[in-house]
Amino acid sequence: MQELRQVALNCLADCQLARKVASVTALYQSWQSGELQLDTEIELVAKQHIPGRPELPILVSPLEVGKRSMRTEEGRAGLIHALAHIEFNAINLALDAVWRFAGMPQQYYEDWLKVAAEEAYHFGLLNTQLQTMGYQYGDFTGHNSLWEMVERTQEDVLARMALVPRTMEARGLDASPALRNKFAQIGDVAMAGILDIILRDEIGHVAIGNTWFNWLCSQRKLEPIATYARLAEQYRAPTLRKPFNLEARRQAGFTEAELALL
């Protein structure tokens, strides 16, 4: 019987786009069907280059990513492509959370495997939408900021939970309402519906980050708010900017004390 974390690492290293996305879905289904075992203690080593990426999109600095105007179809496609790129990277970060960190409870691995499967679903929705417009993933440039934070936090699961789901992904909760409204205003009901699905699921993903951040703080006898501030400074987390989706953040498990500090 194959081991879950090792298979997650294999999926992470896969460079073939369609196969990778399908493999993540299959991995989640295999775990749910009892076809995999889980070794929470084994210390795995990545022998392959990670993360596996297709040759396209070309990765550039965030400052070099082209502006995306809602006024043209190409601009809207570029915006959808940017969202698809975020979801592709989110697949990778969830798989990395599964394989990299030993010694966590079984529920931790189940949670992040579910996140990976949902990110794969989101990517599929967005890439299909791109294809209806005559584009596909890889037709525009992308940047690597999300994975760079994954790399910075690879030595400590506490830092990972603090700064990837609770910071980088939580920014998506804040951006979602305005973005959804832009598509709704031009009559793009399909994209508005996709963004509704993504927001619903991303609230759950950030909640998973909050759950395990707070669990780890409890295990290490650390105060969460002070610990987050220390980690954000240590790992050079991006500064959070208004507007904030306070209701979504509440649903994702942020406390009123944390929201007051935004």
GIDAKA-V945247 format. One record per pair of residues at least 24 apart in sequence whose ideal C-beta (glycine too) atoms are under 7 Angstrom apart, sorted by the first residue. I is the first residue (numbers start at 0). J is the second residue. D is the distance in Angstrom with one decimal. If there is no record, write none. Layout:
I:J:D
I:J:D
This chain:
0:35:6.5
0:36:4.9
1:35:5.5
2:35:6.8
2:36:5.5
2:37:6.9
2:38:5.4
3:30:5.9
3:35:4.6
3:36:6.9
3:37:4.6
3:108:6.4
4:37:7.0
4:38:6.7
4:43:6.0
4:97:5.8
4:98:4.6
4:108:6.8
5:43:6.4
6:35:6.7
7:94:4.8
7:97:4.1
7:98:4.6
8:43:5.9
8:45:6.1
8:98:4.0
10:94:5.6
11:49:5.2
11:50:5.5
11:51:6.5
11:91:6.0
11:94:4.1
11:95:6.0
11:98:6.6
12:47:3.7
12:48:6.7
12:49:5.2
12:51:4.6
13:51:4.6
14:51:4.0
14:52:6.0
14:53:6.1
16:53:4.6
16:136:6.8
19:51:6.5
20:119:4.9
20:122:6.1
20:123:6.3
23:90:5.9
23:115:5.2
23:116:5.9
23:119:4.3
24:116:5.8
24:119:5.5
26:112:6.9
27:112:5.6
27:113:6.7
27:115:7.0
27:116:3.7
30:112:5.9
37:105:6.1
37:108:6.0
39:101:6.4
39:102:6.4
39:103:6.3
39:105:6.4
39:108:6.9
40:101:5.6
40:102:6.3
41:101:6.4
42:101:5.4
43:98:5.6
50:91:4.1
50:146:6.4
53:137:6.2
55:137:3.1
56:84:6.5
56:137:4.9
56:139:6.1
56:140:5.5
56:141:4.2
57:140:5.2
58:141:5.8
58:142:6.3
58:143:5.0
59:140:4.8
59:142:6.1
60:142:6.5
61:142:4.4
61:144:5.8
63:140:7.0
64:140:5.6
64:142:5.6
65:140:6.7
69:181:5.4
69:185:6.6
72:132:6.3
76:129:6.1
76:132:5.0
76:134:4.6
77:139:5.1
79:125:5.7
79:128:5.7
79:129:5.5
79:190:6.9
80:129:6.2
80:134:6.8
80:136:6.7
80:138:6.5
80:139:4.3
82:125:5.4
83:122:5.8
83:125:4.0
83:126:5.4
83:129:6.5
83:136:5.2
84:141:4.0
85:145:6.8
86:118:5.3
86:121:4.4
86:122:4.1
86:125:6.1
87:122:5.4
88:145:4.4
88:146:5.6
89:118:4.1
90:115:5.6
90:118:4.5
90:119:5.4
90:122:6.4
91:146:6.4
92:145:6.5
92:149:5.0
92:163:5.7
93:118:5.9
95:149:5.7
96:159:6.5
99:153:6.4
100:156:4.2
103:156:6.8
107:211:5.9
110:207:4.7
114:204:5.0
114:207:6.3
117:200:4.8
121:197:5.2
121:200:6.9
124:193:4.9
124:196:6.9
125:193:6.6
128:189:6.4
128:190:6.3
128:193:6.4
151:234:5.2
152:234:6.2
156:215:6.5
157:212:6.9
157:215:4.6
157:219:7.0
158:230:5.2
158:234:5.9
160:208:5.1
160:211:4.8
160:212:4.0
160:215:6.4
161:212:5.4
161:227:5.4
161:230:4.6
162:230:6.2
162:231:6.7
162:234:5.5
162:236:5.1
163:208:7.0
164:204:6.0
164:205:5.3
164:207:6.5
164:208:2.5
165:205:6.5
165:208:4.7
165:209:6.1
165:212:5.9
166:231:7.0
166:236:5.1
168:201:6.4
168:204:5.9
168:205:5.5
168:208:6.9
169:205:5.0
169:248:6.6
169:251:6.9
171:201:5.5
172:198:6.9
172:201:6.1
172:202:6.5
172:205:6.3
172:244:4.7
172:247:4.2
172:248:6.1
172:251:6.6
173:242:6.4
173:243:5.2
173:244:4.8
175:244:6.7
176:244:6.1
198:247:6.8
202:247:5.5
202:250:5.0
202:251:4.9
205:251:3.8
206:251:4.6
206:252:4.7
209:251:6.2
209:252:3.7
209:253:6.7
210:252:6.7
224:256:6.4
224:257:6.3
